Amino acid sequence: MLFNQRIRDWRLLRAERLLSTAPRRALALFVAAAVDDAEAAFRAGTCYAEGNGAPVHLFEAARWFRLAAEAGHERAQFRLAELHLAGVPEQATLFPSNGLFETGVTGEADYHASLPWARRAAESGAADAQALLGFIFSSGPPGLRDAGTGLDWYRRSAEQDFPAGCLGYGITLLAQADGGADNTKIACARRQMLRAAEAGLPTAHYMLGIIAEMGVGTARDEAEARASYHVAAVAGQSKAQARLGAMLLEGRGGPADRLNGETWLRRAVLGGAPEAALRLGAIYIQDHNGVEAVRWYELAAQAGEAQAQAALAGLYLSGQGVVRDHQTAKFWLLRAAEAEHPGAMYGLGVLHAGGYDIVPDAAQARHWLAEAANRDHPLAALVLARFFLHGVGGAVDVAAARRSYARAIQLGASGAAAELARCLQAK
């Protein structure tokens, strides 16, 4: 036993020395020692995870991490939990991979596989694992989600001054602050954000910007918000780039600066913030540059921004910056309407009512106008009243017409009062 232990220790020491100069030989030694040595298994997993001595192979990394994790290796438990959240399936840890490269990383987080390993590492006192466990309970699927437990694990991590723990603790406290009414939680959340920001986490600067811009639990301070967004934006935080771009364009928190505002918005789009593409589309509409507006609205629309989908449909209806195409307009209106955009619902109602190269469908028109009116669209309420009054797309319903006219008046639809008066006189 003692002799075998000395052999394993020699292999580990030799592998450590070879890691920087002969990584393939080092990996071979780690693998040879890993059968009954948790640290060697962890180091083998790390080599595969980082591409040191072999191509990056996350399945093999996860398999070696699991071997070490089952032996109680805390860092392996944490790394394995991370890989499951990165999309490595649990079955990949059970058998050696037959291929040179992994082929089954889905990109879909497996919270259930990650949970037990994160918990074991967290219970041993690892601050990063505690933050990860807080994330699992705060952001996992409904069956696992437990806001109170998530907050507690974030708190434990924050008490060890782990930046991600501070950030998670602050965000969770903010979410539980009763819409901004609980000033004690907001103050504590802000302190945690500041600690995370001092450690250099861009998202913490972004959240401090949100607090300052919205005046959450404190007076609004757009200059402070702009400064916080700038720090996060420079670090590559796309949502901060989008908000900074908007503030620069509008001159909030400091002088207006269109050139830099547009630049930050473009960076935000490249970083995956569709709301920035929506903002750029609106800028080019104001500049009467339909071609550029279509380009940016399309990017935002494809990312699921309902407002951009509705705006893009409007451009296809008018032919601004693109060839007029009512079928494409209908496609985008339907996408936006399914996301409960009232303007898109109204637009679909108008399209189905006729006057375009779309086959008229009065029943569909009435349906979408009713959906839009139920979401307080004034023109939809007015047109729906006419449909009820004249039996378009369904039975005549004078009482419903009067109610819809009254709703249109309440919502400020021009001409609704006069039409209601005529309706009352005629009936």
Number of C-alpha atoms within 10 A of each C-alpha: 6 7 8 9 13 11 13 21 15 14 21 24 14 15 24 18 13 16 16 12 11 14 19 17 15 26 27 16 22 27 21 17 23 23 14 14 20 23 21 27 29 29 24 29 32 22 26 22 21 14 15 19 19 15 13 18 20 28 29 26 28 33 25 29 32 26 25 28 26 13 16 16 20 24 19 30 28 26 25 30 31 22 23 25 22 18 18 28 22 18 11 19 21 15 10 11 15 8 9 11 13 15 12 12 16 11 12 12 19 22 24 17 18 27 20 15 26 29 22 21 26 24 15 12 15 21 25 22 29 31 29 29 34 32 23 26 24 22 15 20 14 9 8 14 17 16 18 14 15 24 25 18 28 33 26 21 29 25 13 15 16 21 25 27 31 30 30 28 29 30 21 23 24 24 15 18 19 12 11 17 12 15 15 12 20 25 18 15 26 23 16 26 28 21 20 25 24 13 15 15 20 24 25 30 28 29 25 25 27 22 24 21 24 15 15 21 20 14 11 15 17 21 16 18 27 25 18 25 32 23 23 26 25 13 16 16 23 28 23 31 30 29 26 31 31 23 24 22 19 15 15 17 17 14 11 15 15 17 11 14 22 21 13 25 30 21 20 26 22 13 16 15 21 27 24 30 29 26 22 27 27 21 18 18 19 11 11 13 15 18 15 18 27 26 17 24 30 23 20 27 25 14 16 16 20 25 22 29 29 27 26 28 31 20 23 21 21 15 14 18 17 16 11 16 16 20 16 14 25 22 15 26 30 22 22 26 24 13 16 15 21 25 25 30 30 29 25 26 27 21 26 24 21 14 10 14 11 13 11 15 15 20 16 17 25 27 19 26 32 22 22 27 26 15 16 17 23 26 21 29 31 29 23 29 32 23 25 22 19 15 16 18 16 13 11 15 15 19 12 16 24 21 15 28 28 19 21 27 21 14 17 15 18 13 12 23 17 12 17 22 12 10 16 11 8 7 6
